[in-house]
Amino acid sequence: MPEVPDVRFLTVAEVAELMRVSKMTVYRLVHSGELPAIRFGRSYRVPESAVAEALQRPIADAG
């Protein structure tokens, strides 16, 4: 049997709390492809490593 890597998945609500943004912002990031996620039933799960990478990326200047 192949070895399964230890990957922790977070809910959209958990990602929003970690990133200090709204759940709608997380959904926008997922749908735009900026934040990888898998669909699990009717909800999305985001790998914890993807959230860590997203938090390390520089923020674009909005103004």
C-alpha positions, 0 to 999 in steps of 0.5 A, spaced: 500 500 500 502 506 498 504 511 503 500 517 504 503 524 505 501 528 511 497 533 508 492 537 513 486 540 509 482 547 512 475 549 511 474 556 508 472 558 515 479 556 518 482 559 512 478 566 512 480 566 520 488 565 519 488 570 513 484 575 517 479 576 511 472 574 509 469 567 507 467 570 500 474 573 499 477 566 500 472 563 495 474 568 490 481 566 491 479 559 490 475 560 484 480 565 481 486 559 482 490 564 486 489 559 492 488 551 490 483 547 493 479 541 492 472 540 492 469 535 498 462 534 497 459 541 496 464 545 500 472 546 499 478 544 503 484 548 502 491 545 503 494 548 509 501 549 506 497 553 500 495 558 505 502 558 508 505 560 501 499 565 500 501 568 506 508 569 504 507 572 498 507 580 497 501 583 497 499 587 490 498 595 491 491 596 491 492 604 490 
